[in-house]
Amino acid sequence: MANSRANSAGLDLHLELRRDLGRPRVRESVATGLREAVSTGRLAPGTTLPPSRALAADLGIARNSVAEAYAQLVAEGWLVARQGSATKVADHPAIPSARVKPAHTADRPLRYDLRAGFPDVTSFPRAEWLAAARAALAKAPPDSLSYGPPAGLPQLRSALSGYLARARGVRVTAASLAICAGFTSGLALVAAVLASYGFRTIGVEAYGHGRHRALLRDAGLQLVPLPVDEYGAVPAGLEQLDAVLLTPAHQFPVGVALSPDRRAQFASWAARTGAVIIEDDYDGEFRYDRRAVGALQALAPDHVIYAGTASKTLTPGLRLGWLVLPARLEPHAAERSSITHAQAAAVEQLTLAEFIETGRYDRHIRRRRLEYRRRRDRLVAGLAHRTPELRVSGMSAGLHTVVNLPDGVAEAEIIDGARSRDLAVDGLASYHIDDDSQPSALVIGYATPAPHAYSTTLARLFTTLGNT
Ligand SMILES: Cc1ncc(COP(=O)(O)O)c(C=O)c1O
């Protein structure tokens, strides 16, 4: 058996082969290794292969064995060779049909997408982000590019604490802020810290993100569902809980705001009992009919872990999120993240700091708010016109809304109807802790399509709903 190493063409190619054989068998072994690499996708279509001399030297075999194996695979259609240029993997290699996984229509990505949870990723301000990255890198001290402090780079903690205090009403200092790789990684950190503190039970809104529930369970916490009504999560049975996870500004996905009374009830319960509230402020910047509801955290900063993300305001691929921690949890969180090193990338942290400091973040959010509001208005007006019997619920906020279906119409039926029109939509039941929802409804993520696709995507939704 032999592994290849860097060869004279500077290309590494890993091949397992038998060298203890006669030349025809060695050649066959090279050919088999290459076929395996192409058919499994390890060598992608178009990949340039090393010259036969270089690969032979790496493998410690005769050059002719490699040249003959290449020729054989060219003849079989796996590779292409042109006079004067390198041998490459064919664009459509002749993979035997038995090896090709049959396309499963149910798995096929649909062309039109109204699933919730995404911003319009085409709106990511690439040019402005690049300008901010350039400026940030030009002035970044060298040690900001090393293993950073577990709580994140001071530049971002300082910029964000100013923004969160000003725009979201959070009680925060740079010292109480910890940067994480998106809300999800922040929640994983918090769950681990709470579990290590002896917390056992956590209340979760009966409708929510399945991934977040899975993550809390993984940390060993026991989940207790809290019903959700038109005033948000119901603060019932709190005496059996050590913590709760809430989306107070805009319940995900039902879309209501936690009422002032309930905010006060949750806050005073936590203050009285030492329980912890995790506040997931995932889209609090997007409120269209009046000023955004400020953070619940301001009511009880010693008992609320405030969590935010750039996934909706900018784009999920940045993997940037933040936590504002009560003082008693800060050292534990810092200790934990210094072990895992699951932090956000330094360059992205520096860039977001620059983006905020130069006012670009605020300007970008204001532009997105206008656009998403227009989209929501078009959706609501279109539904009122074409299917006036359908009620839209959830307040005028965020990136999604809920369309309630008539009695007796199952979510699955509509989702299938949409699928047959190449349109992806989610049912409300898929967010329920027991996969159950009353009444049946769709969660429509109107931010998801690219601008040029929005009209067609809406038309498909209206046709689907019009045929119910
Ligand atoms: C309820 C909720 N919270 C938070 C997030 C953001 O998660 P992350 O910051 O890990 O992308 C999402 C994303 O879909 C969400 O739906």
The ligand as an ORCA input file, in Angstrom:
! r2SCAN-3c Opt
* xyz 0 1
  C     -36.017     31.326     16.546
  C     -34.650     31.522     15.977
  N     -33.684     31.962     16.757
  C     -32.431     32.176     16.292
  C     -32.117     31.903     14.990
  C     -30.738     32.201     14.491
  O     -29.841     31.176     14.672
  P     -28.324     31.387     14.236
  O     -27.857     32.691     14.785
  O     -27.599     30.228     14.819
  O     -28.279     31.387     12.737
  C     -33.091     31.396     14.138
  C     -32.743     31.055     12.744
  O     -33.490     30.503     11.985
  C     -34.394     31.218     14.637
  O     -35.375     30.772     13.846
*
